[in-house]
Amino acid sequence: MQRMSFLVASLLALVASVSPAPSQCPSPCHCHGDLQHVICDNVGLKKIPETSDATRLLNLQRNQLPVIPSGAFSSSPGLISLHLQNCHIKEISGKAFKGLKKLIYLYISNNEISIIKPGAFEDLTELTYLYLDSNRISDLPRGILAPMINLFTLQLNDNKIRELRAGSFSGAKDLRWLHISGNDMTSIQPSALEDVENLAILHLEQNRLSSFPSAALSKLRVLEELKLSKNPMKSIPDNAFQSFGRYMEKLYLDSMGLERFSDGAFNGVTALKSLHLENNKLNTLPSSLSFTTIQNMTIANNPWMCSCPLAPLRKWMDSSRLRPEGACAAPSQYRGQQIRDSAAFNGCRQKTKRAKKGARF
């Protein structure tokens, strides 16, 4: 009996020596739900605290964490949501998020990140939402997103990205929402978007694109919303939206200095509901633009030529409850008149489709 008691005591001592002590809420954070939520918002941290494998949400906002080191979150393999906004982060090391195979939400906005080391996002196979906006990122290294096979939303607004290159989105084949507004982008390489052909939303406004990236956008198949506002483009070419024209519902081309559309610019566009063209230098619209599905247009602050080529726009206005602002700049007798009210179109006849030869009536 004494031998058995000795063995039990020895076994308990061994278990105690290899098992971690019960985790406590790291100081000076506060925790909820048995360490499931660890909140360390603006508590003066200068290094990442150890938490528990039970932790699902870790909020480290507004601390001083200039570098995210390798294996920084190894004590929290069960994390689902990680918040690192406003932490003065400058660098993300390789394997910084190693072990976070359950992470779905990663917020790293409003930092000073300029360096993302290779392998930084290793193990983030379940990551669905990645927020990297308002940093100093100038380049997306080839394959940097490759581990993120379930990525759905990527926010890169307000960085310093100059070009989208081939392989930038390699591996992120399920990406659907891509936001890269407010960068320094001057070009998009022809194959830069071929890895994310199923994008539904693409925001590129307020960049420095001076020509329409036809080759790159032609890789997209099901795009529903495209924003190119505040890029210095003067023209939109034929077939610009054809590859995804059956799906595109919202198109933003406002405040670009846009002067003209090629006549076939809207070839293949059959689902457009919302079109924004205000604050440009347009005087007419292409014949390929169909008003059949359009529900909303903004056209103000353009020098419109109020003559018969613009009659389809006026006809749409007459049938729409919105009737947007848009003034004639020419001919001179109609200058300043609203398109929706002007008599400039009274003598215009609408073209009708000719019946095919041999058709029966």
Rosetta blueprint (number, residue, H / E / L):
1 M L
2 Q H
3 R H
4 M H
5 S H
6 F H
7 L H
8 V H
9 A H
10 S H
11 L H
12 L H
13 A H
14 L H
15 V H
16 A H
17 S H
18 V H
19 S L
20 P L
21 A L
22 P L
23 S L
24 Q L
25 C L
26 P L
27 S L
28 P L
29 C L
30 H E
31 C E
32 H E
33 G L
34 D L
35 L L
36 Q L
37 H E
38 V E
39 I E
40 C L
41 D L
42 N L
43 V L
44 G L
45 L L
46 K L
47 K L
48 I L
49 P L
50 E L
51 T L
52 S L
53 D L
54 A L
55 T L
56 R L
57 L E
58 L E
59 N E
60 L L
61 Q L
62 R L
63 N L
64 Q L
65 L L
66 P L
67 V E
68 I E
69 P L
70 S L
71 G L
72 A L
73 F L
74 S L
75 S L
76 S L
77 P L
78 G L
79 L L
80 I L
81 S E
82 L E
83 H E
84 L L
85 Q L
86 N L
87 C L
88 H L
89 I L
90 K L
91 E E
92 I E
93 S L
94 G L
95 K L
96 A L
97 F L
98 K L
99 G L
100 L L
101 K L
102 K L
103 L L
104 I L
105 Y E
106 L E
107 Y E
108 I L
109 S L
110 N L
111 N L
112 E L
113 I L
114 S L
115 I E
116 I E
117 K L
118 P L
119 G L
120 A L
121 F L
122 E L
123 D L
124 L L
125 T L
126 E L
127 L L
128 T L
129 Y E
130 L E
131 Y E
132 L L
133 D L
134 S L
135 N L
136 R L
137 I L
138 S L
139 D L
140 L L
141 P L
142 R L
143 G L
144 I L
145 L L
146 A L
147 P L
148 M L
149 I L
150 N L
151 L L
152 F L
153 T E
154 L E
155 Q E
156 L L
157 N L
158 D L
159 N L
160 K L
161 I L
162 R L
163 E E
164 L E
165 R L
166 A L
167 G L
168 S L
169 F L
170 S L
171 G L
172 A L
173 K L
174 D L
175 L L
176 R L
177 W E
178 L E
179 H E
180 I L
181 S L
182 G L
183 N L
184 D L
185 M L
186 T L
187 S E
188 I E
189 Q L
190 P L
191 S L
192 A L
193 L L
194 E H
195 D H
196 V H
197 E L
198 N L
199 L L
200 A L
201 I E
202 L E
203 H E
204 L L
205 E L
206 Q L
207 N L
208 R L
209 L L
210 S L
211 S L
212 F L
213 P L
214 S H
215 A H
216 A H
217 L H
218 S L
219 K L
220 L L
221 R L
222 V L
223 L L
224 E L
225 E E
226 L E
227 K E
228 L L
229 S L
230 K L
231 N L
232 P L
233 M L
234 K L
235 S E
236 I E
237 P L
238 D L
239 N L
240 A L
241 F L
242 Q H
243 S H
244 F H
245 G L
246 R L
247 Y L
248 M L
249 E L
250 K E
251 L E
252 Y E
253 L L
254 D L
255 S L
256 M L
257 G L
258 L L
259 E L
260 R E
261 F E
262 S L
263 D L
264 G L
265 A L
266 F L
267 N L
268 G L
269 V L
270 T L
271 A L
272 L L
273 K L
274 S E
275 L E
276 H E
277 L L
278 E L
279 N L
280 N L
281 K L
282 L L
283 N L
284 T L
285 L L
286 P L
287 S L
288 S L
289 L L
290 S L
291 F L
292 T L
293 T L
294 I L
295 Q L
296 N E
297 M E
298 T E
299 I L
300 A L
301 N L
302 N L
303 P L
304 W E
305 M E
306 C L
307 S L
308 C H
309 P H
310 L H
311 A H
312 P H
313 L H
314 R H
315 K H
316 W H
317 M H
318 D H
319 S H
320 S L
321 R L
322 L L
323 R L
324 P L
325 E L
326 G L
327 A E
328 C E
329 A E
330 A E
331 P L
332 S H
333 Q H
334 Y H
335 R L
336 G L
337 Q L
338 Q E
339 I L
340 R L
341 D L
342 S L
343 A H
344 A H
345 F H
346 N L
347 G L
348 C L
349 R L
350 Q L
351 K L
352 T L
353 K L
354 R L
355 A L
356 K L
357 K L
358 G L
359 A L
360 R L
361 F L
